């Protein structure tokens, strides 16, 4: 299938080109640093940002895309479900 944008450089404002299921874990980083996180099932999301800061997003509605560079989604404090990392 042709890709009309194959010769264009992608930036952080560009759409995601890949994704993976996220299994929250307190001690393990994700396989990729994200450009965004999709939350399929509503709840709280506890993450470690690329910078190393720990951040909690409270009451995230299902179907939300958070534009965040995340390296870990923590099990402790995360109640959201169907989480997908986008890169």
Beta strands, then each sheet from edge to edge (+ up, - down):
strand 1: 19-21
strand 2: 36-41
strand 3: 43-49
strand 4: 54-60
strand 5: 64-66
strand 6: 70-73
strand 7: 81-86
sheet 1: 1+ 7- 2+ 5-
sheet 2: 4+ 3- 6+
end
